[in-house]
Each structure stands twice: as structure tokens, then as C-alpha cells.
């Protein structure tokens, strides 16, 4: 699963919402992997977050404001927040599902040295139940195009995004429990206790999916034919609805 996380509330997300929606549309046109958008302070279904998810923290980076990121590419309209605020909001919104993250990407435009420091600051302020690797980028970076490919623009040339993706080499220092706010300490303890049950539910869902698939493969011939007809009708209806939605966009 891919998760797009915006560290602003929906009402203050600026043009990040538009960019995230472009990402989602182009991703769905090229991949069957699930994708989900989460805003700061949004109430979302935590049980729906898959293990092994990749999460992108979306914001605009300005080279003249190295310790901050923004919600809009237009500096006159932008709301700026520092990396400590980004990390605190990320912790608040994702700590209960942080164990599901395979990797975390700070997805901001900017020079490599500046974005490296942003990522380090984010890492040092962020509370996570498991230490997923953190990546950052350099250059002007883009959402996926119509083919689902992401690019970075550096020195007026376009490159595959992977060539300008960097992993933090240092691991976060162990946090002093006394410096963690009491409320967050309680949440972390609760999550740690709940992890075995969450994993158990995950594997139970996998077993249920396998049983359903096994049962489907054993359907009598007449039922199988009826199921195929029903599926074809459902797919046709979905394609028709989709075409109208695209026409209205």
C-alpha cells in the first residue's frame, strides 16, 4: 500500500490536495497497489493500513526557508511549518499504525543538502514504534505522470526519481522516555501491547482470503458460470460509471 500523508488539515492543505489527487489518479491507472490519502487530524480507518506500506510525507520545500516546508507552491499563499511540527503531526496521526510502514519518504523539493537536514530533523523529532528507513530527495520532484512514472528535475534536466532519492545513513538516537510527552508515552505503551493482536488479525484476514479463494475454485459448474456472468455485469457497470466520472472532471 502507498500512503500519501499531508501534514496539514484538509482546510489548510493548499495545492497539496490537487497534487495528491493527480498522484492517486495516475497511480490507479498504472498499478493495482492500494493507495490512500491521509491529512493531519483526519479520522481514518487504522485497520485498513496494510503491513509493508510506503508512506510519503508531502509538502513544498523552499531553498530560502531550509528548516521549513509549506502547503503551497506560491510563496504568497503558503503556510509554513518547521520540521519539528511536521514530525509532531506525523507522530500524532500515524503512531498507532507506524509498525505497518516499510519506509518513510520526506517528499519535498529542494537542494540535497537542505533536504538532508530536513530529513534528519524529521527523524530526530519523530516517535515511531519501529525504525523504518527514511528517504529524502533533491531537485524539483514531481507526482507520477500519466504512465505512473515520477521524475526529478535537476539543472533543467529530467531524471528518473530513483536517481535523486537518498536514504539517511544514520539511525535515530534512542529517545529518553522522560522527554516523551506523557500522553504519547501512554499511546506507545498501548500500541506495543496491541501489536500481537494486530498481527494476529492480519494473518486471520489472510487465512480468510485463502479460504474464500479455495471455496471459489471449488464452485459447481453451474454456480461458476453464474458467478462469471455476475462479475462481467458488475465490471461493465463499473466501466460505465467510470467513463462518466472522467467526462465530468
Beta strands, then each sheet from edge to edge (+ up, - down):
strand 1: 2-6
strand 2: 35-39
strand 3: 53-58
strand 4: 60-61
strand 5: 68-70
strand 6: 80-82
strand 7: 101-107
strand 8: 133-137
strand 9: 140-141
strand 10: 151-154
strand 11: 157-160
strand 12: 165-167
sheet 1: 2+ 1+ 3+ 7+ 8+ 12-
sheet 2: 4+ 5- 6+
sheet 3: 9+ 10- 11+
end
